[in-house]
């Protein structure tokens, strides 16, 4: 019998399996697809490779939570730093999000001139620096008393950031600047949405500051694709089973039985590295189903439409761009498109002279689910063509340089990743702690990791959740 069965080989599942294995537990990691990574996986199409969704590793800076995790495991991912982290293109002009605050502010003045930029962006930088030096806090939901005690551990953080926790960020920013243009508001909202999954009017300024400031830490490009990072993370886990789709999970008196297409696995403890909004399908247990039901209200149905391209060109590109337009695009929730290019030297993911491109925009899963096949195909192609034309026009790409092109909708992600809601819980004012699920539950031996459990999204947030899980298991 296994000590732990981890369901789902996304970032959260890989982190949990690796940390538990490092502690000496007998762990099995199960992943439905042939490759690890989930939303951060790398896959093949027509002979070319692509990052499924996530394209940036952040938190691997010195003393960063992701770097600490890899150091704990004595592993080193194959990463190269990116600076600028993003090139933002708006109104025909570009701003490079350099890691150095002053250099970035100088750039920003050319696009959105304002005398308070220096003061504002240094405040953003200070909040982030202070937050990432704090430790000792954790979050539990195993019982009411444990939840209260864990929330008390957050008091030092609350004291430090109290002025930024109340009210919405948009109001705070407007007051700070004495009013801002709609274009600058769009500039800020596009970046906040990437991290917090909400815009400035729905989050507090603390959340907005962490979202806006993530590029002041080192961001990294993963050689060979994001899936390689997950493979490195689990290199020492002896029992990793890909192409192992879970059919059902049964809770016994003192253990769990996980049924896959190939075998039945018994484990004393179960860790779900899957979304809270799609995991109930595997259970008949009433208590577990009720647990998931409690959190359905957090599901905002937010997802992604992703365009994938392979280019054959002699042009050069930065790793990441964010293109911002004036109006929300049809069938989406955003004015911004995030476009990621493979490194020109990375022949592991694209042949020499080629680039692998992943471009994503926020959408609502309900825009795509339930459409008649003909309508679905038509609307998918319309958005595919619109985004491709936008990228080509903005970044001076000739259509004859495109050698592969296709798109994915929330329906696609539901088929391959067993989830249509992507990005995890929006860190909005209405969703903030203590309303969010923790990594533990009131059900014995039943845990969660990933972007719908504490603490947030992306590599730093999910890694923080995995570390929180270790605290809850070991005390």
C-alpha positions, 0 to 999 in steps of 0.5 A: 500500500502507498503512503500517498497517491497524488492525482494529477501531474500538474505543477501542484501534483509534481511539487507534492509528490516530489516533497513527499518522496524527499521526506521518505514516503512511498508515493505514486503520481498519476497523470492522465496525459503522456506528459507531466505539467497539466496547464504547464505541460509541453505537447506535440502537434504535427511534429512541432512542440508547444507549451500548453498554457503556462510559459513563464517560471517565476519565483526562481530568484535568490530566496524565491519560493520556487528556487527554495523548493528545488534546492530542498530537492537538490535539483536544478531545472534548465532555465535562463533568466528573461529581462525584460520579462514582458514587452507590452505593446499598446497604442502602437508603442512598446514598454519593456518590463525590465526587472530594474524599477527605475529602468522600467519607469523611464520606459513607462514615461514614454507611453503613459507619462506621469510624475507619480510613476516613480513613487507608485512603482517603487511602492509596488516593488517594496510591497513585493520585497516585504511579502517574500521575506515573511514566513511562519504563516500557514492556512488550514481547514482541517477544523474550525479551531485549526483554521482560526489558529492558522489565520492568527499566523497571518497577523504579522502580514496583516499588520504590515499590509493593512493600508492595502487590504481594504477597498479595491485597487482601482480606487486606491490607484485613482486616488494615488495618481489623482486620476488616470487615463483609460489607456493606463488603466487598461495597461495595469488591468492587463497585468493584474489579470495575468496573476490575480485572474481579476481586474483592479476593481475586483481585488485589493491593492495588496493583491494588485501590487503583488500582481504588478510586481512579479516582473521585478523578481527574476522570471525564467524561460524553460529550455525544452518547454515547461513540461521539462521543469515538471520532469526535473521536479519529479526526477527522484520520484520512483513511481510516476505513471503517465497515461494513467487516467483515473476512472474512480476513487473509493474511500475505505475505512482507513485508505483510498482505492484509486482505479485506473485503466491499468490497475487499482492502487491503494493508498493511506492518503490521497492528494488531489492535484486537480481543480476543485471544480472538476474533481467530484466526478471521481467520487461516490462518497457523499462527504467528499461530494459535499466538500466539493459542492461547498466551493462551487460558488468560487467557480467563475468559469474563467478560462483561456482561448489559446492560439499555437503557432510555429514560425520559420523565420530569421526575425528575432523576438523577445520571450513574452509580449502582451498586446493590448487593444481598446475593446474587449475582443469577441468571445473573450473577457479581455483586451489583452493577448499574452504571446510567448516565443521560444528562445532562438537557441532552444532547438529542444522545443523548435527546430533551428530557425523556428519559433514555438509560439503560445498566445492566450487570452481570457475567455468564459468557458460558457461561451464555448461549451454546449455550442452546436458543432458547426457553430463551435467550429466557426466561432473557434476559427473566427477568433483563431484568425483574429488573434493570428492577424493581430499578432502578425500585424503587431510583430511584423510576421508574414503569414508565409512564415507560419508553418503550423497554426491551431487553437484550443478552447475551454472545451479542448482543455476539458478533454485533455486536462479534465478542467475547463476553468483555468487559472484557479481561484480569482483572488478577488475581495469576495474570494479572499481568505478565509473563504478559499479552500486550504490544502487540507480538509476535514476528511481524514487523509484527503488533501489538495494542491494546485491553483484552486487551493491555497495560496494562488496561481502560477509557480510561486503560488502553487509551490507555496501551497505545496509547502503549506501542505507539508506544514499541515502534514508534519506540523 
